[in-house]
Amino acid sequence: MSLWKEWRIWLFIFIVLGSIAAISPNPWARGVVVKYVEKDSPFFGEIMPGEIITSVNGKTIERASDLIEFENYTGMVRVFHNGRLTLKEVNRNLGIEVRDVGFSNLNLGMDLIGGTRVLLVPEYEEGMNESEKALLVDRIISTLQTRMNVYGLREINFQPVTDIEGNRYVQIEMAGASKREIDELLERQGKFEAYIPRVIKFENKTGRLEIGDKNYTATLIDGNVSINGKLLGVNDTIELEKIEFKVWNITNESCVLAGKVFTSEDIKYVYFDPQHAYIRRFGNGYEFSFQILISDEGARRFANVTEDIPIEIDPKTGESYLEQRIYLFLDNVPMDSLRISASLAGKAYSTPVITGGGSTREDALRNMRRLQSIL
């Protein structure tokens, strides 16, 4: 039988060619990859991590070591990155950390390209048993994963580890990263905000918004809306009854104002103990519930914004909910939205219960941990 007629040979050749294509080798790759830009760098906000720097002050940059001569440079610096030229005045510090460009699409781990491994020591409350300590570690990992996903850093690995004495830690691994990068990520404080939209419907270009015991007239003017003497466009804000409202949308028929009811400062406590946070069987799946403690001011804002929102009935469960949801944001990134029970409309509850679910107990637990970490 001819060698070239043997199907296994053709299969082998196809697999080899497919593997080469997937790796996408590029031995002619030029430049260096930006890993990190310091906050006090003149290039902060101009050059982003992941971009390719190909030249500095006219010098071709082929590897990370080519930037050494610019470490103590003072004067105007011209950086060509991702096809763009950025000029900045530098005083002895570029503030840019880079690595060599890879020759393929292979995502190498820490053992091959280096990186940072960090162990975090949780702060346990006095009297915690082993089960409670394990739960705390899981909460820390869930919170860190949520924060890192917001920043688009999904390549960071978190896992619980235990030493020979039984002490529990959170291990963080980030290939190709420096300790400084991880330190800054851990120090970031996520900005939490919760909005509830109010819809103003126009008739003859005029609508009405009721907040608490006050009524406000909204007038449509050339694609903008005028409220309380202030002309607003999309994404503009206005304060009404000590509540910040943001314009989400404007059409000829209606305007959507989103009231900021909660911020990070309003979330005083998120309960994790079994008395206030639990999962139960519900229908064909599982339902989770956990309680939070809200500031009095946050509870007041919630009551004023929800007081006049219409009610709808869920045809599947028969439960009554407000027509509008509450939308959760972390660092301006939408994370989730929750339905609001009709019984909460206009009520200033300081200890509301958050509910949700999942098809399996594991799904419900994961969803609950994610929401708890956002708050």
Secondary structure, 3 states (H helix, E strand, C coil): CCHHHCHHHHHHHHHHHHHHHHHCCCCCCCCEEEEEECCCCCCECCECCCCEEEEECCEECCCHHHHHHHCCCEEEEEEEECCEEEEEEEECCCCEEEEECCCCCCCCCHHHHCEEEEEECCCCCCCCCHHHHHHHHHHHHHHHHHHHHHCCCCCCEEEEEECCCCCEEEEEEEECCCHHHHHHHHHCCCCEEEEEEEEEECECCEEEEEECCEEEEEEEECCEEEECCEEECCCCEEEECCEEEEEEEECCCEEEEEEEEEEHHHEEEECCCCCCEEEEEECCEEEEEEEEEECHHHHHHHHHHHCCCCEEECCCCCCEEECCCEEEEECCEEEEEECCEHHHCCCCCCCCEEEEEECCHHHHHHHHHHHHHHC
